[in-house]
Amino acid sequence: METNSELIINKDGSIFHLHLRPEQLAETVILVGDPGRVDLVASFFESVEHHVSSREFVTKTGYYNGKRLSVVSTGIGTDNIDIVITELDALVNMDFETLKPKEQHTELNIVRVGTSGGLRADIPVNSFLLSEKSIGFDGMLNFYADRDKVADLEFEKAFKKHMDWMPNLASPYIVDASTKLLDKLMDESMMKGVTVSANGFYGPQGRVVRLKTADPELNDKLASFEYKNFHITNYEMESSAIFGLSKLLGHQAACCCLIIANRVLKEANSDYHPKVQELIELVLNKLTSDE
């Protein structure tokens, strides 16, 4: 088996970080941040055929409603997403013997299910929110060629102007979710919106503990932004990289979040686990429906 520093294959034939072998991954993948949430998702499966764990990356592959699914934990942040999406793609689109792309491309359906903080007063705690677009504060996608081909450049321009974006910050990028998955996942119990993927939980989301933030008006600016009837609705920390890398690599991607806090109203639900379970079951049913 070939190996090099660009795509590292472990001695057991698995990919470097996820420790998965190609046959252990389904073509529909649910991403969760918390490794402990993998067991929660898999608890709905009728059967589990693979269980692999490496660092914060835990995977279970099994069947729900007779359809094969994988659930993978990513940990927190878009830096981890760079690893996860790249390696998921390699598992289906790279030949591990030659380390060259396969002639036939395999498209994955990738759905993040997570928790999030609302940025508008009209988004109640315990709402389900489906992200139509995601704004990356992290700058990760800017390291890849062709990022402009998958980004909404006019939205970016309007956003940076409204925010009076500071030049010492990474340039934000804005990417659409998969319309195919939006149509499949949309439900009367869900709201739609534009999600910010912050590159931190405290300062990058406007929180002050001991350190002051560079822009005390950050959240007010986000809440007041409007572009072509789009409004910024919530914070989380992964969806922008999921959308961006998936589009570049030819996959479908979406993000469904439970709003566990409202930053404007300063309300939060600390006992949100039953609602997370409800969201997981809804997403599983939507993904495996033939409609």
Buried (B, 14 or more C-beta within 10 A) or exposed (E): EEEEEEBEBBEEEBBBBBBBBBEBBBBBBBBBBBBEBBBBBBEBBEEBEBBBBBEBBBBBBBBBBEBBBBBBBBBBBBEBBBBBBBBBBBBBBBEBEEBEEEEEEBBBBBBBBBBBBBBBEEBEBBBBBBBBBBBBBBBBBBEBEEBEEBBBEEBBEBBBEBBEBEEEBBBBBBBBBBEEBBEBBBEEEBBBBBBBBBBEEEBBBBBEEEEEBEBEEBBEBBBEBEBEEBBBBBBBBBBBBBBBBBBBBEBBBBBBBBBBBBBBBEBEBEEBBEBBBBBBEBBBEBBBEEE
